[in-house]
Amino acid sequence: MANVTIAFLAQQLGMSKASVSYALNGRSGVSEETRAKVLALAAELGWYPNSSARALSQSRSETVGIVLLRDPADVGSEPFYMSVLAGIEAILGEREQNLMLRIVAPEPGAERRDLEVYRRWSGEGRVDGVLVFDESRNDPRAPLLNELALPCVWVGGAHGGSGRSAATSVDQSADALTVVQALSERGHRRIAYISGLAQLEHERARSSAVEKHARLLGISTVVVASDYTAADGEMATIALLAGLDPAARDFPTALVYGNDLMAVGGLSALKKLGLSVPEQVSVVSWDDSIMCQFSSPPVAALQRDIAELGRQSAALLLDIVQGYEPRNVQMRSAGLRQRTRPRSGSAAPESVRLRIIKLTGSVGTIPFMKPPFFRGKSGNFYQ
């Protein structure tokens, strides 16, 4: 039940607000019978007893925190973060909550500086909870956040469901099957997956799932790690394909990229290598964005609702902060958006004329180019 307050509990139980507060906080001043009644009602309303006492007895900052261990320039250029933050802000705005964002550039060989941010925020009471991105293997944030008793939601992660943590999980295997099966249906027998940062749990799951589903469908695979940037996606593609004969059996006829930026970088690399897309190589992105839509040629992509991932994660975190039992949320699997390109040899776009009323009041005409009509089902999926 949303917005449960001390006053609401007191009204339901016919008690004073002071008595309810004492009972929830384990303080003296009420009988054990009274304390039992208060805690029983809290449990009936779906509250996590310890956190409900803390939430009702302490003032909140009404702020949610995010700490990203990434290069700020990379975060600013990646559409994923813009979409997920838009979804988060949509929920926080509705609930009149604030967002505190800290981007910490990683320093190779040095202690993770993001951990100190969590400690400081918790110690100073700056945030009520945090949204956690980029879960890695043996992630040091998991025990730290548990130690701090700081409510958290692992966005697209696997942690959660215990203590004061939860997760908005993504079925990477289902998404991998969607991609691999589509490529198999188009006759591809060797594909490459250019992944993001290899230490991230969701990338480990994706790579494993791509290899598993490909093997079951009789497709050979190669996995190459990149870093989510367009520049590294380009370099990884060149390193993978340079010197290979497109007619050779070990030449991958389809390249799947971990995000849209790497896919665009891959298109640049293929152009430099003199390889035609999609006639010789098909390109697929795990994330969709306007870049995939307007690249040349346009790129097929999984239709993952990134904004909805942000909305669900923010709503889940606010529920935990308010005292509800943590629970994991499974996000819907993505479909594959295929895109087409104008057929070669098609007629020139039709020119039509539009009437325009100028500021002077006279009437003039200008040519207006009608967009090309995209046809067919093949799109950026060619055998």
N, C-alpha and C positions, 0 to 999 in steps of 0.2 A: 504494500500500500504506500503510495507516494506521499511525501511531505508529512510523515508522522513526527509529531513534536511531543515534548514533555506535557504540554497543555492538553494535547489530544489524549495521551495515555491517562492522564489524571482524570479527565472528564469521563472516559470509558470505565474507569475503575472506581470513580467516586472518591478520589483521594486528592490531597493537595499536591501541587507541583513539586514542592520540596521533598515530600515523601517519595515520589516517583524518582526524582533525581538521586536521592540517597540510595534507593534500592538498586538503580541501574549502575551506580558507581561503587557498590559494595561498601558504602559508608555506614557507620552506626547511626542510630536515630530512628530506625524502623524495625519492626519485629521480623522474624524469619518468615512468618506466614505472609506478611505484606510483601516482603521481598520476593517470595515465591510467586505470588499473584502477578506482580509487575513483570517478572521475567517470563512467566507463562504467556502473558498477553504479547510480549515482544516476540516470543517464538511463534505464536499463532499468526502474527502479522508477517512472518517470513524474515525476521531480523536475525542477524548473527549477533548473539548476545553480547560478547565482549566489545565488538565494534559499535553496536548500537548504544551501549553505555557511553563510550568515548565520544561518539558523534553527537549525542544529545547533551552531553555535559560540557563540551568544549566549543568555543567559537571556531568557525571555519574560515578559511581564507577565500573560499569560493573561487579557487583557482586550480586548474589542472596543468600539470607540467609535462613537457616533452624535452628529452635530452637526446640529440642525435650525434653519434660519433662518426661524423663525416666531414669532408672538406666543404666549407660553406659554399664555394663556387659550384660544386657538384649538386648540392641540394637545390640551389637556385635554378639550375638548368634542367632538373629532372621532373617531368610532368607528373610522375607518381606522387611526389610529395605535395605538389600543388593541389592535386585532386583529393588526396586523403585529408589534407588540412582543411580544404573547403567543406568536406563532410563533417569533420570534427567541429569546426566553427559553427556549422548549421545547428548542431545540437546544443553546443555551449551557449550560443546566442539565444536559443529558445528558453534555456534554463537560467539565463542571466549569470552565466559563469565566465570566468576569464581564462585565458591561455597564456602560459609562460613557456616560451621556446628558447632553448639554449643549444647552439650548434658548436660542438667541440671538435676541432681538427685532430685527427689521430697523429700521434708521434711514434714512429717505429722504434721499438726498443725501450720506450718509456712506459711508466705505469699509466693505465687508463685514467685520463683526467675526468671522464664523465662520472666515475664513481664518487669522486669528491663532491660533485654537484648534487647528487642525490643525498649524500650525507648532510650537506649544508642546508638544502631545502627542507629536509626532514627536521633537522635540529632547530631551524628558525621558524618552522611552521609556515613556510612560504606557499606550500601547495597541499591540497587535500589528497591528491593521488597523482599517479603518473601513467602515461601511455608509453609503452616500451616497444621500440622498433628494432629490427635486424637482430633477432635472436641468433646466437652462435652456440656452437657446441661447448658444453661446460661453461655456460655464460655466467660470469662472476656477479652479474646484477641480480640473478635469482636469489642466492643466499643473502645478499646485502639487503634487498628490498624486504625479504622475509624478516631479517633481523631488525630492520627499521619499522616493521609493521606498517609499511606505507602501502596503501591500496594501489594496485596496478593492474593493467590489462596489457597482455602481450599481443600486439597488433599483427595478425597473420602468423602467430606463434603456436607453440605446443604446450608451453607452461600454463599453469592456471588450474582452477578447480580446488585449490587448497589454500588455507590461511586467508589472506585478503587479496588473492590474485585470481585472475581469470584470463581467458584468451579468446580472440576471434580467429578461429582456425580456418585455414584454406586447404581443401583437398587437392594437393599438388598432383597426386596420382591420377585423379579424374581428369584434371586439366591436361596432363601429359598424354593421357589416352586419347583425348579429343584431337590433339595436334597430330600425334603419330598415326592414328587411324585415318585421318584425312589425307596425310601424305602417302600412306600405304595404298589408299583407294586410287591415287593418281599415279601409281606405279613406281614410286621412289623405293629404292632398295638399299641405299646408303645415305644416312643423314648425319648432320653435325649439330650439336647443341653448344652454343657459345654462352656460357653461364656468366652470372655476376660473381661477386666475391665468394670464393669457394668455402670459406669458413662459416658462412651463414647457413643455418639449419634449413631454411626453405630452399636454398639452392642445392644443398645436399639431397633433399627429398626430390626435387625436380629432376636432377641428373640421374638419380637412381631409378625414378619412375620412367623417364624417357628410355633408358637402356632396357628396363624390364619389358615394357610394352613393345618396344621395337623388336626385341629378341623373340617374343611370342608371335610376332607378325612376320618373322623372317627377314627383318631389316637389320643391317649392321650399323653401328653408331660410333661416333667419336665425340668426346667432350673436351672442350677447351675453356679454361677459366679466363674471365675478363674482369672489369671493375665497374660496369654500368655506364661508363662514359662513351661518347661517340668516338673519340680518338682511340681509345683502347679497343673498342669493337672493330674499328677499321684495321688496327694493327694485328689483332687476333685473327681476323679473316685472311689477311695477306699471309701471315705465318702458316695458316692452315692450308691454303690453296696454292700458294706460289710454287711453280714448278710441276704441278700436277696436270696430267693430260685429261681434259674433260671427258674423253672417251674411255679412260681407264676405269676398271672396276672399283678401285679404291677412291674414286672421285665422288665426294658427297654432292648429290644433286639437289639437296634441300638443306638450308641453314636456318636453324631456329635460335633466336636470340632472347636472352633473359629479360630485356626491356626494349623500349622503342628507340632510345638513344643509340644503343649498340646496333640495332637493326639499320638505322640511318647511316651509321658509320660503316656498316657492312656493305650497304649499297654503294657507298663511295669507293670502298676497296674493290668491289667487283667491277666497277667501271674502270678503275685503274688497271685491273688485271685483264681487261678486254673480254669479260664474261657477260653474256646477255641475261638479263632478268626480265621475265621468267623463263625464256626459251631454254637456257642452259642450267640455270640455278633458280630454285624457288626460295623465297625469303618469308619467314614468319616471325612475328614478335609476340612475346608472352604478355606484354602490356600494349594496350591500344591508346592512341592519342591523335591529335590533329596532325602530328608529324607523319604518322603512318598513313593518314588519309591523303595528305597532299605531297608526299614524297614522290619521286619519279623513278620508277613506277610506284604506285601506291602499294602498301605492305599489308598482307593479311595479318590478323592479330586476334588474340583471345579477347573476348568482350567481358573483361573483368570489371565489375562495378566498384572502382576504387573509392569513389565518394561514399558509397554505401558501407564499405569497410570502415571508413572513418566515422560515419554516423553510428554504426553498431558498436564500435569500440568506445566512443565517448559516452554513449548511453549506458553501456555496461559498467564503465568505471563510475559514473555518477550513482548508479544503483548500489555499488559496493560501498561508496563513500557514505551513502544514506543509511547503510546498515543491512542491506539485503545479502543473503547467502550468495557467495561467488558462484558463477556458473559459466561454462564455456558456451560460445555461440559458433555454430558451423555456418560458414558463408556458402552461398549457392555456387555450384560449379559454373564455369564459364563456357559459353558457346564460342564458335570460331567465326569471325567476320571475314568473309572473303571479299576481296576488292578487284575491280576490273580496270582495264585501261582501254583507251580508244584503239580500235582495230587499225592496223596499218592499211593505208590505201583508202581510208574512209573519206567521204566528201568533206570539203571545207565547211566550217560552222556557218549556219545560215545567218545572214545579217538582216535584222529587222530595224524598224525605225520607230522611235518613241517621240511623242510630242512633249516639249518642255516649254513651260511658260517662264520667260525670263523676267528678271526684276523690272525691266522697262515696260513689261506688259505685252511685248510682241511675242509671237509664237515661232519657235525654231525647231529644228530636228537634228538629232545626232544618231550615228549608227550605234547599235547595241549588239554585242556579240553574244549569241545564244550559246550556253555551255555545251560542250560535246555530249552526245548521248552515249552513256556507257552501256554496253551490252554484254551478254554472255555470262557464263557461270565459271569460266576458267580462272579469271582474275590472276592474282599472283601465285597461282598454283598450276604450274605446268610440269608435265612429266619430263 
